[in-house]
Amino acid sequence: MTAAKVLLATAALTFGATAGAVSQSQTVASRAALVNRGITHVPGIRVGQVTLAERPTGCTVVLVDGEGAVGGVSQRGGAPGTRETDLLDPLNLVDRVNAVVLSGGSAYGLDAAQGVVKYLEERRIGWNVGAAGVVPIVPAAILFDLGFGGNPKVRPDADCGYKAAAAASNGAVAEGNVGAGAGATVGKLAGAGRAMKGGIGSASIALPSGLIVGAIAAVNATGDVIDPSTGKVLAGVRTEDGKTLADARLLIRSGALGRTAAGPRAGGNTTIAIVATNARLSKAEMSRVALMADDALARTINPSHTTGDGDTVFALATGRWEGQASVTVIGALAAEALAEAVVRAVSKADSVAGIPSARELGTVPARLK
């Protein structure tokens, strides 16, 4: 069974339909409903986002209620910008994460995490260090959007992180040109002038057993974004006239990029994401979940994990579900949810600063229109 069919079948089961009796239109509707809540479908997960007014950029904060979640990370891009990722190694001591920050602004955007640390410290949330109080554990990753749509000195800072944490809720996640996805673009293999608008997207999968897996992604990729259920390019490198999609896969195979394009700038891209589950797992197991979830980027972005991308995927386990599920199943579901989040990120984005969106080119999948 293909990955797309697994997700469709899961959607049907989740909403009480019998797989053999569900029509194609009903299945598509069930799938749309399935992914509507996003990562906040996982109990104990809240999301807050701030989009700066001065130019398209911002930050996205995922907060974990209570004592935090067990965390893991997969970092496979060639140009990462991160904070506290070594702490997530199973060999290291701290085993709880209180929040994760995704931010625009390149390395400057890592300051947003310090605002989240302040917010959590004020509420005495973090790793208990005795008389000294608490140390909030806040890993973070950034994407490069400097200069897009305005002054490159406008970038997320600690105030952005603090406000995003304060605004966090368990409601439906805003998608498209918001938070860390506000200044995101995709399809830069032939240079920024032929790119399209990226964004932020979120999705979730819930099984009848009570297991839930959700994902959120800020998509700012060098490569094209592809719908894995159809193989069609949704957003990416445009033809020279800018009116249609060129398909990076064909450009690479033809050798055309070597003759006509400057190529992506190292560190100028990056897809950053978080997956979360209500299952109870160890740090080592969450590292495996993060690694499996990272496969979603290869399914939906071509090429992915390039020298110009800092692709990073965090994984969180809240442990609120008492059921039993294998790491393999949870990792597979995480990859499915993250793949849909990537698709939603470009499908929900709007054109900005002369950069067209999938909506403008009419390439959004029917299930998301």
Salt bridges, closest charged atoms under 4 A:
ASP65 OD1 - ARG46 NE 2.74
GLU122 OE1 - ARG123 NH1 3.37
ASP145 OD1 - ARG55 NH2 3.29
ASP159 OD2 - LYS163 NZ 3.10
GLU175 OE2 - ARG344 NE 2.76
ASP227 OD2 - ARG367 NH1 3.02
ASP247 OD1 - ARG249 NE 3.00
ASP294 OD1 - HIS305 NE2 2.82
ASP295 OD1 - ARG76 NH1 3.48
GLU322 OE2 - ARG280 NH2 2.96
GLU336 OE2 - ARG299 NH1 3.83
GLU340 OE1 - ARG31 NH2 3.10
GLU340 OE1 - ARG367 NH2 2.89
ASP350 OD1 - ARG359 NH1 2.97
